[in-house]
Amino acid sequence: MSAAAVSVAAGGAQALPAGPAAAAEAVISTAATAAASAPAVAAAKPVDVAVGILIAPNGDVLLGQRPAGKPYEGYWEFPGGKVDPGETVLQALKREFMEELGMVVESAQEWCGVEYVYPHAHVRLHFFISRDWHGEAQSLEGQAFAWQGAVGVEPLLPATIPLLEWLEQIRHDPAALPA
């Protein structure tokens, strides 16, 4: 991970050296509580998940709503999905956007990483930012989606919430992304 990373372990969490710790502090706090309440899940090897933040020319970002039958049904998140064996995180991101939304991500920049322990899963989220894609979002898996300026949809997945303030600082200024 380049810009920022957070790690969560059973009963506790620690920030890894890199990037703005303040943006991830709330993730650590809430994730530590989740880890303490789900020790078997916390002890499991994390599942790598590619997460894409598409930023439109006007600064809006794309969010999707988790469909019925999935954990956290109805919660809003940045689109993405699990990294398959033999795939890079970027390959997984591109595949997921095509499968879920019918969109082609041409390029994306690694932004930050968060490990989070939900009651049902221990995930390592690899966030990428892209301003370089084509196609219109389509609901290929029955999910709702919305372009948002200041993110106003609710509820949001817990691991996403602390990153919104940091995202707000960069969504109108491509030069603000860490190199």
C-alpha positions in Angstrom: 0.0 0.0 0.0 1.3 3.4 -0.7 -0.6 6.4 0.6 -2.0 5.1 3.9 -2.6 1.8 5.5 -4.4 0.6 8.6 -4.2 -2.9 10.2 -6.8 -4.5 12.5 -6.1 -7.5 14.7 -8.3 -9.3 17.2 -8.9 -7.1 20.2 -6.9 -4.2 18.8 -5.5 -2.3 15.9 -2.5 -0.4 14.8 -1.7 2.2 12.1 1.0 1.2 9.7 3.6 3.8 8.8 2.4 5.8 5.9 -0.1 8.6 5.0 -2.6 10.5 7.1 -3.3 8.6 10.2 -6.1 11.0 11.2 -8.2 9.9 8.2 -8.0 6.3 9.4 -8.2 6.8 13.2 -12.0 6.3 13.3 -11.6 3.1 11.2 -9.1 1.8 13.8 -11.4 2.6 16.7 -14.6 1.1 15.2 -12.7 -1.8 13.7 -11.1 -2.7 17.0 -14.6 -2.9 18.6 -15.7 -5.2 15.7 -12.6 -7.3 16.1 -13.2 -7.8 19.8 -16.8 -8.9 19.2 -15.8 -11.3 16.4 -12.4 -12.9 17.4 -12.7 -15.9 15.1 -13.2 -13.7 12.1 -10.5 -11.3 13.2 -8.0 -14.2 13.5 -8.8 -15.3 9.9 -6.5 -14.3 7.1 -7.9 -11.1 5.5 -9.7 -11.2 2.2 -8.1 -8.8 -0.3 -10.7 -6.5 -1.9 -10.2 -4.0 -4.7 -12.2 -0.8 -4.2 -12.6 1.9 -6.9 -13.4 5.5 -6.4 -14.4 7.0 -9.7 -14.1 10.7 -9.7 -16.1 12.6 -12.5 -14.8 15.8 -14.0 -17.1 17.8 -11.7 -15.7 16.0 -8.6 -18.7 13.6 -8.0 -17.9 10.1 -6.9 -19.8 6.9 -7.7 -21.3 4.8 -4.9 -23.2 1.5 -5.1 -25.8 0.1 -2.8 -25.2 -3.5 -1.5 -28.0 -5.7 -3.0 -30.4 -7.9 -1.1 -29.0 -11.1 0.3 -25.5 -9.8 1.0 -24.1 -8.8 4.3 -24.8 -5.1 5.1 -27.7 -5.2 2.6 -28.8 -1.7 1.6 -25.5 0.0 2.8 -23.7 2.2 0.3 -20.1 1.6 -0.7 -17.5 2.4 -3.3 -17.8 -0.4 -6.0 -15.3 -3.3 -6.1 -14.9 -6.9 -5.0 -12.6 -9.7 -4.0 -9.3 -10.3 -5.7 -9.2 -13.7 -7.3 -6.2 -16.0 -7.1 -3.5 -15.0 -9.6 -5.0 -11.5 -10.1 -3.4 -8.2 -9.2 -5.5 -5.8 -7.2 -5.8 -3.5 -10.3 -6.9 -6.4 -12.5 -9.6 -7.3 -9.9 -10.7 -3.7 -9.8 -11.1 -3.5 -13.6 -12.9 -6.9 -13.7 -15.3 -6.0 -10.9 -16.2 -2.7 -12.6 -17.0 -4.5 -15.8 -19.0 -7.3 -14.1 -21.0 -5.0 -11.7 -21.4 -1.8 -13.7 -20.4 -2.4 -17.3 -17.7 0.3 -17.0 -14.1 0.1 -18.3 -11.5 1.5 -15.9 -8.5 2.5 -18.1 -6.2 3.5 -15.2 -6.3 4.0 -11.5 -4.0 5.2 -8.8 -3.5 3.3 -5.6 -4.8 5.6 -2.8 -4.9 3.9 0.6 -5.5 0.6 2.3 -7.6 -0.4 5.2 -7.9 -3.7 7.1 -11.3 -4.0 8.7 -12.9 -6.7 10.7 -16.7 -6.9 10.1 -18.7 -9.5 12.0 -18.9 -11.6 8.9 -15.4 -11.1 7.4 -11.9 -9.7 7.8 -11.1 -7.7 4.8 -8.1 -5.8 3.4 -9.5 -3.0 1.3 -7.3 -1.6 -1.4 -8.7 1.8 -2.4 -7.9 3.1 -5.9 -8.9 6.4 -7.5 -9.7 6.7 -11.1 -10.5 9.7 -13.3 -9.9 7.6 -16.4 -12.8 5.3 -17.4 -15.5 5.0 -20.0 -19.0 3.8 -20.1 -22.1 4.6 -18.2 -22.9 2.8 -14.9 -25.4 0.0 -15.4 -27.1 -2.1 -12.7 -25.8 -5.5 -13.8 -26.2 -7.1 -10.4 -29.4 -5.4 -9.4 -27.7 -2.8 -7.2 -28.6 0.9 -7.0 -25.8 3.4 -7.7 -25.5 7.1 -7.3 -23.1 9.9 -8.3 -22.5 12.0 -5.3 -20.8 15.4 -4.7 -20.6 15.7 -0.9 -21.6 12.1 -0.1 -25.1 12.2 1.3 -26.4 8.6 0.9 -26.9 6.5 4.0 -26.1 4.2 5.6 -22.4 3.8 4.5 -20.2 0.8 5.2 -18.3 1.5 8.4 -14.8 1.2 6.9 -15.7 3.9 4.3 -16.9 6.6 6.6 -13.5 7.9 8.0 -12.1 8.2 4.5 -14.8 10.6 3.3 -13.1 13.7 4.8 -9.8 12.8 3.2 -11.5 12.1 -0.1 -13.2 15.5 0.1 -9.8 17.2 0.2 -8.7 15.6 -3.1 -11.7 15.0 -5.3 -11.5 18.4 -7.0 -7.8 18.5 -7.2 -5.9 15.7 -9.0 -2.6 17.2 -7.8 -3.6 16.5 -4.2 -3.2 12.8 -4.6 0.0 11.4 -3.1 2.6 10.3 -5.6 
